[in-house]
Amino acid sequence: MIVLNLQCEASHPFEGWFASSDAFASQQERGLVECPVCGSTLIHRTPSAPYVARGKPGPAQPQHDPRALVAQFVSHLREAASKAEDVGASFAQEARKIHYGDAPDRSIRGQASGDEIGDLIDEGINVLPVLPDKEDLH
């Protein structure tokens, strides 16, 4: 796993985690890498240097509130889900079609049971359940 420093055309910096540089290039070519701030898929790598600890540790870094980080992460997930194609109750079937190349590669969202999600994961199909926002429950 590698962590790349990335930036979109609007100069929003962010990090991306990829299996390799080739994995990043492949996902970028298919338009799958997008800015978490504005959704742009025009992304490029920015220079980064490896971290090497030397000598005595410096001053303590400020600690981030884990709850705030989780809330921010969930907010980004919901935003990404809102931009995905809603395939409704056909989610598991459509995810399989995409995975096996029988449908165009794209972001989808929909409903699936716990068993369906488990089966998809067992097949090596990466899915991420995202709970709806409280407003979406009413």
N, C-alpha and C positions, 0 to 999 in steps of 0.2 A: 504494500500500500504506500502510495506517495501522496504528499500534500503539495498542491501547486497554488501559487499566488496568481490570481486571475483578475481581469478587469474587463468591464463591458465598454461598449462604444460611448456610453454616457459617463465614463470614468468612475463607476462604482467599483471599488475593490472588494474582493471576496476570495475565500479559499475553496478549493475543490479537492476531494479525495478520490483517487483513482487507483486501479490495480497497477497501472504502468503509464508511461508517457504515450505508448501506442494506444492504450485504452482511452486516454484523454483525446488524442487525435481522432480516433474513430467516432467517439461520441460527439465531438465538435463538428465533424464533417456531416453527421446526421442531424445536426441542430438540436441535440439533446442536452447541451450544456447551456443553461440560461442564468442570467443575473437574478439573484434572489430579491433585489430591490425593484428593478423595472421590468424584468422578464425578457430583456434583449438576449438574442442568441448570437450576436456579433461579439464574441469573446476572444481575448488574447491573453497569453501568459505574460506575467511581469517578472522582472528579475527577483530572484530569491537566493539567499545564502544558507548553507546548512548551519545549524546551531552547534557550537562546540563550547562546552563548559571548560573554563580555564581558571585556575587559582581559586581564590575565595569567592563565595557567592556574593553577589551585589545586594542592594537593598531589596527587601521583600516586595513582591509585586502585589498590587491591590487585588483582593479577592472579589470575584463576581458573584452576585446573588444567584444561586442555582435556580431558584424559582423564576427569576426574571429571564434567565437564559432559556429555560424550558418553555416559558410563555412565548418568547420570541421565536423559538424553533417551531412551536405548534402554529403560531401565526403565519410563518412562512409556508408550512405544509398546507394549511388551509387555503392560502392564496394560490399556491401551485395547483391544488386540487380544483379550485374554482375556475382555473384556466383550462383544465383538462376536459376532454370530451366525455359527456355523461352517457354511459351505455346501460344505465339502470341495472335491472336484475340479470342482465347478460354479462356481467363483469367477468366472472370466472371463464366463461366460454371465449369471450373476446380477448382476455389476457392470454389464454392458450394459443389462439390464432396468431396473435402478435408474436409471441415467444417462438412459435414453430414456423414463422414466416408465411403464414396463410392470410395475413392481413397487414396493412401498412403499419410501420413502427410509429407510434404516437403515444402521448400521455392520455390515459383514460381514467375515469372514476365511475363508481357505481356501487351496488350493494352485493354483498356475498356473505354467506353464513360462515361461522367459525370453522366448520368442517371443510368448506370450499377453500377458505384461506389456507388451512393446513395442507390440503391436497396440492394447491398451487406451490406452496413453499417446498413440499416434498418433491415436486417435479423440477425444482430448481428455478421456478419463476418468482422473481423478486416482486413482492407486493408490500405495501405499507398501509395498514389500516389507519385511517384518520377519523377521529370522532368528529361529528358535526359541531358547529358552533352552537351555543345555547339558543340563539335566535332561530336556528334551523330546526330545532326540536319541536317548535310549536306550530 
